[in-house]
Amino acid sequence: MERKRISNVELTTSMQETACLVEGRCYRGVFSKVGEARYLFEEAVVTTRCEMRNPKLYEGRHISLVHRQNGRYQVHMRTILPVDQEEAQQLAFQVYDELVTAFKQIH
């Protein structure tokens, strides 16, 4: 996932239930570019009562990073095969590198 910041834009929202965005809540929908510096977010219609609870912010080869409802981030690591000492050290550096990349993308 690539993070890109766009400054000085007008964002119009079309919400299903609330009139404005609530801080800390995740919404499903579509962003559209409707002009040079104008964007539109349309919230999708909720078809089931199930909400996406912990959206995934980063998915790498070894780890994934999710944003929990309480505002904290949680790291999930994929299962690994047993490795010898040298491979374990290399794996640890790869996991560290992915973790740094994940935190750079969210901040």
VMD Tcl script that builds the backbone (N, CA, C; Angstrom):
set m [mol new atoms 321]
animate dup $m
set s [atomselect $m all]
$s set {name element resname resid chain x y z} {
  {N N MET 1 A 0.849 -1.166 0.000}
  {CA C MET 1 A 0.000 0.000 0.000}
  {C C MET 1 A 0.895 1.229 0.000}
  {N N GLU 2 A 0.606 2.152 -0.871}
  {CA C GLU 2 A 1.376 3.384 -0.948}
  {C C GLU 2 A 0.557 4.517 -0.361}
  {N N ARG 3 A 1.180 5.303 0.476}
  {CA C ARG 3 A 0.488 6.423 1.125}
  {C C ARG 3 A 0.867 7.705 0.401}
  {N N LYS 4 A -0.131 8.505 0.055}
  {CA C LYS 4 A 0.114 9.758 -0.636}
  {C C LYS 4 A -0.721 10.839 0.022}
  {N N ARG 5 A -0.109 11.970 0.294}
  {CA C ARG 5 A -0.795 13.097 0.931}
  {C C ARG 5 A -1.075 14.145 -0.134}
  {N N ILE 6 A -2.332 14.592 -0.209}
  {CA C ILE 6 A -2.734 15.626 -1.160}
  {C C ILE 6 A -3.213 16.822 -0.344}
  {N N SER 7 A -2.568 17.965 -0.529}
  {CA C SER 7 A -2.899 19.163 0.252}
  {C C SER 7 A -3.822 20.090 -0.518}
  {N N ASN 8 A -4.513 20.957 0.215}
  {CA C ASN 8 A -5.349 22.022 -0.352}
  {C C ASN 8 A -6.404 21.500 -1.321}
  {N N VAL 9 A -7.223 20.578 -0.842}
  {CA C VAL 9 A -8.295 20.051 -1.677}
  {C C VAL 9 A -9.636 20.257 -0.977}
  {N N GLU 10 A -10.674 20.232 -1.749}
  {CA C GLU 10 A -12.035 20.292 -1.221}
  {C C GLU 10 A -12.580 18.865 -1.228}
  {N N LEU 11 A -13.008 18.381 -0.066}
  {CA C LEU 11 A -13.546 17.028 0.050}
  {C C LEU 11 A -15.022 17.113 0.403}
  {N N THR 12 A -15.863 16.562 -0.453}
  {CA C THR 12 A -17.299 16.493 -0.208}
  {C C THR 12 A -17.616 15.049 0.176}
  {N N THR 13 A -18.461 14.878 1.199}
  {CA C THR 13 A -18.833 13.532 1.618}
  {C C THR 13 A -20.317 13.306 1.407}
  {N N SER 14 A -20.653 12.098 1.019}
  {CA C SER 14 A -22.039 11.672 0.888}
  {C C SER 14 A -22.193 10.458 1.801}
  {N N MET 15 A -22.792 10.690 2.982}
  {CA C MET 15 A -22.856 9.660 4.010}
  {C C MET 15 A -24.240 9.013 4.064}
  {N N GLN 16 A -24.281 7.745 4.473}
  {CA C GLN 16 A -25.533 7.003 4.575}
  {C C GLN 16 A -26.265 7.295 5.882}
  {N N GLU 17 A -25.522 7.300 7.003}
  {CA C GLU 17 A -26.178 7.413 8.307}
  {C C GLU 17 A -25.933 8.743 9.005}
  {N N THR 18 A -24.711 9.239 9.010}
  {CA C THR 18 A -24.389 10.465 9.730}
  {C C THR 18 A -24.139 11.602 8.743}
  {N N ALA 19 A -24.287 12.811 9.223}
  {CA C ALA 19 A -24.100 13.975 8.358}
  {C C ALA 19 A -22.629 14.292 8.128}
  {N N CYS 20 A -21.771 13.936 9.107}
  {CA C CYS 20 A -20.344 14.230 8.949}
  {C C CYS 20 A -19.521 13.046 9.455}
  {N N LEU 21 A -18.245 13.084 9.155}
  {CA C LEU 21 A -17.344 12.007 9.553}
  {C C LEU 21 A -17.107 12.034 11.061}
  {N N VAL 22 A -17.028 10.854 11.662}
  {CA C VAL 22 A -16.766 10.721 13.090}
  {C C VAL 22 A -15.308 10.296 13.250}
  {N N GLU 23 A -14.576 11.003 14.107}
  {CA C GLU 23 A -13.162 10.709 14.302}
  {C C GLU 23 A -12.961 9.303 14.839}
  {N N GLY 24 A -12.000 8.564 14.257}
  {CA C GLY 24 A -11.667 7.225 14.714}
  {C C GLY 24 A -12.510 6.121 14.109}
  {N N ARG 25 A -13.518 6.441 13.348}
  {CA C ARG 25 A -14.376 5.432 12.728}
  {C C ARG 25 A -13.918 5.158 11.299}
  {N N CYS 26 A -13.972 3.900 10.896}
  {CA C CYS 26 A -13.595 3.521 9.532}
  {C C CYS 26 A -14.852 3.446 8.674}
  {N N TYR 27 A -14.753 3.947 7.466}
  {CA C TYR 27 A -15.888 3.960 6.553}
  {C C TYR 27 A -15.549 3.171 5.294}
  {N N ARG 28 A -16.548 2.491 4.754}
  {CA C ARG 28 A -16.402 1.821 3.461}
  {C C ARG 28 A -17.037 2.697 2.410}
  {N N GLY 29 A -16.360 2.846 1.291}
  {CA C GLY 29 A -16.911 3.688 0.251}
  {C C GLY 29 A -15.939 3.902 -0.882}
  {N N VAL 30 A -16.220 4.919 -1.672}
  {CA C VAL 30 A -15.442 5.189 -2.877}
  {C C VAL 30 A -15.034 6.654 -2.896}
  {N N PHE 31 A -13.742 6.906 -3.180}
  {CA C PHE 31 A -13.246 8.258 -3.424}
  {C C PHE 31 A -13.233 8.493 -4.919}
  {N N SER 32 A -13.694 9.639 -5.345}
  {CA C SER 32 A -13.671 10.006 -6.765}
  {C C SER 32 A -13.096 11.404 -6.898}
  {N N LYS 33 A -12.326 11.609 -7.960}
  {CA C LYS 33 A -11.814 12.939 -8.264}
  {C C LYS 33 A -12.830 13.594 -9.180}
  {N N VAL 34 A -13.392 14.740 -8.735}
  {CA C VAL 34 A -14.460 15.390 -9.503}
  {C C VAL 34 A -14.034 16.750 -10.052}
  {N N GLY 35 A -12.804 17.105 -9.874}
  {CA C GLY 35 A -12.296 18.381 -10.374}
  {C C GLY 35 A -10.807 18.471 -10.137}
  {N N GLU 36 A -10.243 19.630 -10.451}
  {CA C GLU 36 A -8.796 19.810 -10.306}
  {C C GLU 36 A -8.333 19.567 -8.866}
  {N N ALA 37 A -9.003 20.162 -7.914}
  {CA C ALA 37 A -8.643 19.993 -6.501}
  {C C ALA 37 A -9.878 19.635 -5.683}
  {N N ARG 38 A -10.796 18.895 -6.304}
  {CA C ARG 38 A -12.039 18.517 -5.631}
  {C C ARG 38 A -12.201 17.008 -5.653}
  {N N TYR 39 A -12.575 16.445 -4.502}
  {CA C TYR 39 A -12.774 15.013 -4.366}
  {C C TYR 39 A -14.114 14.756 -3.712}
  {N N LEU 40 A -14.661 13.576 -3.964}
  {CA C LEU 40 A -15.945 13.171 -3.398}
  {C C LEU 40 A -15.769 11.799 -2.768}
  {N N PHE 41 A -16.222 11.649 -1.509}
  {CA C PHE 41 A -16.264 10.345 -0.855}
  {C C PHE 41 A -17.721 9.961 -0.695}
  {N N GLU 42 A -18.094 8.793 -1.228}
  {CA C GLU 42 A -19.460 8.279 -1.090}
  {C C GLU 42 A -19.418 7.013 -0.259}
  {N N GLU 43 A -20.078 7.045 0.892}
  {CA C GLU 43 A -20.107 5.878 1.768}
  {C C GLU 43 A -20.959 4.779 1.146}
  {N N ALA 44 A -20.460 3.556 1.197}
  {CA C ALA 44 A -21.186 2.415 0.650}
  {C C ALA 44 A -22.372 2.071 1.553}
  {N N VAL 45 A -23.400 1.521 0.956}
  {CA C VAL 45 A -24.566 1.087 1.712}
  {C C VAL 45 A -24.183 -0.174 2.484}
  {N N VAL 46 A -24.510 -0.191 3.766}
  {CA C VAL 46 A -24.210 -1.348 4.602}
  {C C VAL 46 A -25.259 -2.415 4.320}
  {N N THR 47 A -24.818 -3.561 3.775}
  {CA C THR 47 A -25.755 -4.629 3.435}
  {C C THR 47 A -25.903 -5.645 4.559}
  {N N THR 48 A -24.915 -5.706 5.453}
  {CA C THR 48 A -24.983 -6.622 6.586}
  {C C THR 48 A -24.725 -5.826 7.854}
  {N N ARG 49 A -25.015 -6.403 8.978}
  {CA C ARG 49 A -24.785 -5.736 10.253}
  {C C ARG 49 A -23.321 -5.851 10.675}
  {N N CYS 50 A -22.546 -6.618 9.977}
  {CA C CYS 50 A -21.141 -6.825 10.302}
  {C C CYS 50 A -20.302 -5.643 9.817}
  {N N GLU 51 A -19.517 -5.062 10.702}
  {CA C GLU 51 A -18.639 -3.963 10.332}
  {C C GLU 51 A -17.194 -4.436 10.313}
  {N N MET 52 A -16.387 -3.818 9.468}
  {CA C MET 52 A -14.967 -4.110 9.443}
  {C C MET 52 A -14.366 -3.532 10.716}
  {N N ARG 53 A -13.812 -4.386 11.573}
  {CA C ARG 53 A -13.381 -3.938 12.888}
  {C C ARG 53 A -11.948 -3.443 12.928}
  {N N ASN 54 A -11.037 -4.155 12.332}
  {CA C ASN 54 A -9.630 -3.786 12.403}
  {C C ASN 54 A -9.053 -3.711 10.992}
  {N N PRO 55 A -9.106 -2.543 10.355}
  {CA C PRO 55 A -8.634 -2.438 8.977}
  {C C PRO 55 A -7.124 -2.649 8.877}
  {N N LYS 56 A -6.722 -3.370 7.835}
  {CA C LYS 56 A -5.312 -3.657 7.605}
  {C C LYS 56 A -4.678 -2.453 6.925}
  {N N LEU 57 A -3.599 -1.936 7.517}
  {CA C LEU 57 A -2.922 -0.763 6.988}
  {C C LEU 57 A -1.689 -1.121 6.171}
  {N N TYR 58 A -1.096 -2.276 6.454}
  {CA C TYR 58 A 0.114 -2.695 5.754}
  {C C TYR 58 A 0.112 -4.216 5.670}
  {N N GLU 59 A 0.489 -4.747 4.533}
  {CA C GLU 59 A 0.624 -6.191 4.391}
  {C C GLU 59 A 1.927 -6.470 3.659}
  {N N GLY 60 A 2.855 -7.090 4.351}
  {CA C GLY 60 A 4.166 -7.395 3.792}
  {C C GLY 60 A 4.369 -8.890 3.653}
  {N N ARG 61 A 5.598 -9.262 3.414}
  {CA C ARG 61 A 5.939 -10.675 3.240}
  {C C ARG 61 A 5.908 -11.423 4.568}
  {N N HIS 62 A 6.333 -10.742 5.647}
  {CA C HIS 62 A 6.419 -11.402 6.954}
  {C C HIS 62 A 5.400 -10.892 7.967}
  {N N ILE 63 A 5.004 -9.622 7.855}
  {CA C ILE 63 A 4.094 -9.055 8.859}
  {C C ILE 63 A 2.941 -8.316 8.200}
  {N N SER 64 A 1.911 -8.075 8.997}
  {CA C SER 64 A 0.843 -7.159 8.597}
  {C C SER 64 A 0.556 -6.283 9.812}
  {N N LEU 65 A 0.058 -5.069 9.544}
  {CA C LEU 65 A -0.210 -4.099 10.598}
  {C C LEU 65 A -1.669 -3.693 10.502}
  {N N VAL 66 A -2.391 -3.787 11.626}
  {CA C VAL 66 A -3.801 -3.415 11.649}
  {C C VAL 66 A -4.023 -2.288 12.646}
  {N N HIS 67 A -5.087 -1.517 12.419}
  {CA C HIS 67 A -5.470 -0.435 13.316}
  {C C HIS 67 A -6.666 -0.912 14.114}
  {N N ARG 68 A -6.507 -1.046 15.414}
  {CA C ARG 68 A -7.574 -1.560 16.260}
  {C C ARG 68 A -8.560 -0.458 16.605}
  {N N GLN 69 A -9.739 -0.851 17.047}
  {CA C GLN 69 A -10.802 0.096 17.377}
  {C C GLN 69 A -10.437 0.996 18.548}
  {N N ASN 70 A -9.539 0.551 19.418}
  {CA C ASN 70 A -9.146 1.364 20.568}
  {C C ASN 70 A -8.063 2.385 20.204}
  {N N GLY 71 A -7.703 2.487 18.916}
  {CA C GLY 71 A -6.733 3.474 18.467}
  {C C GLY 71 A -5.306 2.977 18.408}
  {N N ARG 72 A -5.066 1.778 18.889}
  {CA C ARG 72 A -3.707 1.222 18.883}
  {C C ARG 72 A -3.458 0.423 17.616}
  {N N TYR 73 A -2.187 0.213 17.328}
  {CA C TYR 73 A -1.792 -0.594 16.182}
  {C C TYR 73 A -1.379 -1.973 16.670}
  {N N GLN 74 A -1.665 -3.007 15.864}
  {CA C GLN 74 A -1.304 -4.365 16.226}
  {C C GLN 74 A -0.555 -4.998 15.063}
  {N N VAL 75 A 0.553 -5.675 15.378}
  {CA C VAL 75 A 1.381 -6.326 14.372}
  {C C VAL 75 A 1.062 -7.817 14.380}
  {N N HIS 76 A 0.826 -8.365 13.205}
  {CA C HIS 76 A 0.600 -9.803 13.050}
  {C C HIS 76 A 1.760 -10.361 12.242}
  {N N MET 77 A 2.305 -11.476 12.671}
  {CA C MET 77 A 3.411 -12.107 11.944}
  {C C MET 77 A 2.932 -13.401 11.328}
  {N N ARG 78 A 3.350 -13.636 10.114}
  {CA C ARG 78 A 2.988 -14.873 9.423}
  {C C ARG 78 A 3.754 -16.042 10.040}
  {N N THR 79 A 3.231 -17.226 9.859}
  {CA C THR 79 A 3.911 -18.408 10.386}
  {C C THR 79 A 5.216 -18.632 9.624}
  {N N ILE 80 A 6.199 -19.160 10.328}
  {CA C ILE 80 A 7.508 -19.393 9.723}
  {C C ILE 80 A 7.931 -20.830 9.972}
  {N N LEU 81 A 8.819 -21.306 9.129}
  {CA C LEU 81 A 9.405 -22.625 9.318}
  {C C LEU 81 A 10.596 -22.505 10.262}
  {N N PRO 82 A 10.910 -23.573 11.009}
  {CA C PRO 82 A 12.100 -23.524 11.864}
  {C C PRO 82 A 13.344 -23.296 11.001}
  {N N VAL 83 A 14.233 -22.420 11.468}
  {CA C VAL 83 A 15.437 -22.088 10.714}
  {C C VAL 83 A 16.646 -22.178 11.631}
  {N N ASP 84 A 17.843 -22.271 11.027}
  {CA C ASP 84 A 19.056 -22.301 11.842}
  {C C ASP 84 A 19.401 -20.890 12.321}
  {N N GLN 85 A 20.441 -20.765 13.109}
  {CA C GLN 85 A 20.777 -19.487 13.747}
  {C C GLN 85 A 21.056 -18.375 12.739}
  {N N GLU 86 A 21.793 -18.672 11.672}
  {CA C GLU 86 A 22.135 -17.653 10.680}
  {C C GLU 86 A 20.886 -17.183 9.928}
  {N N GLU 87 A 20.024 -18.119 9.540}
  {CA C GLU 87 A 18.784 -17.744 8.853}
  {C C GLU 87 A 17.840 -16.986 9.784}
  {N N ALA 88 A 17.855 -17.316 11.064}
  {CA C ALA 88 A 17.005 -16.626 12.035}
  {C C ALA 88 A 17.404 -15.162 12.155}
  {N N GLN 89 A 18.692 -14.895 12.136}
  {CA C GLN 89 A 19.160 -13.511 12.221}
  {C C GLN 89 A 18.761 -12.736 10.975}
  {N N GLN 90 A 18.873 -13.364 9.815}
  {CA C GLN 90 A 18.470 -12.713 8.567}
  {C C GLN 90 A 16.962 -12.446 8.570}
  {N N LEU 91 A 16.184 -13.416 9.041}
  {CA C LEU 91 A 14.736 -13.245 9.132}
  {C C LEU 91 A 14.380 -12.091 10.073}
  {N N ALA 92 A 15.077 -11.992 11.196}
  {CA C ALA 92 A 14.808 -10.916 12.153}
  {C C ALA 92 A 15.048 -9.546 11.523}
  {N N PHE 93 A 16.101 -9.409 10.737}
  {CA C PHE 93 A 16.367 -8.133 10.067}
  {C C PHE 93 A 15.304 -7.826 9.013}
  {N N GLN 94 A 14.825 -8.853 8.304}
  {CA C GLN 94 A 13.771 -8.643 7.308}
  {C C GLN 94 A 12.473 -8.200 7.980}
  {N N VAL 95 A 12.129 -8.813 9.111}
  {CA C VAL 95 A 10.926 -8.433 9.855}
  {C C VAL 95 A 11.067 -7.000 10.370}
  {N N TYR 96 A 12.235 -6.660 10.897}
  {CA C TYR 96 A 12.488 -5.299 11.379}
  {C C TYR 96 A 12.326 -4.288 10.245}
  {N N ASP 97 A 12.885 -4.596 9.077}
  {CA C ASP 97 A 12.793 -3.697 7.929}
  {C C ASP 97 A 11.333 -3.484 7.515}
  {N N GLU 98 A 10.537 -4.548 7.503}
  {CA C GLU 98 A 9.117 -4.417 7.158}
  {C C GLU 98 A 8.367 -3.598 8.205}
  {N N LEU 99 A 8.713 -3.776 9.469}
  {CA C LEU 99 A 8.049 -3.026 10.535}
  {C C LEU 99 A 8.334 -1.532 10.404}
  {N N VAL 100 A 9.572 -1.180 10.101}
  {CA C VAL 100 A 9.925 0.228 9.898}
  {C C VAL 100 A 9.178 0.784 8.693}
  {N N THR 101 A 9.103 0.017 7.606}
  {CA C THR 101 A 8.368 0.437 6.409}
  {C C THR 101 A 6.896 0.654 6.724}
  {N N ALA 102 A 6.298 -0.248 7.496}
  {CA C ALA 102 A 4.881 -0.141 7.852}
  {C C ALA 102 A 4.613 1.123 8.654}
  {N N PHE 103 A 5.464 1.426 9.636}
  {CA C PHE 103 A 5.263 2.625 10.444}
  {C C PHE 103 A 5.514 3.896 9.670}
  {N N LYS 104 A 6.405 3.862 8.677}
  {CA C LYS 104 A 6.618 5.034 7.821}
  {C C LYS 104 A 5.372 5.326 6.996}
  {N N GLN 105 A 4.668 4.266 6.565}
  {CA C GLN 105 A 3.477 4.458 5.737}
  {C C GLN 105 A 2.312 5.038 6.521}
  {N N ILE 106 A 2.233 4.767 7.810}
  {CA C ILE 106 A 1.082 5.264 8.568}
  {C C ILE 106 A 1.345 6.628 9.193}
  {N N HIS 107 A 2.575 7.105 9.163}
  {CA C HIS 107 A 2.880 8.433 9.744}
  {C C HIS 107 A 3.490 9.333 8.732}
}
mol reanalyze $m
mol bondsrecalc $m
mol representation Tube
mol addrep $m
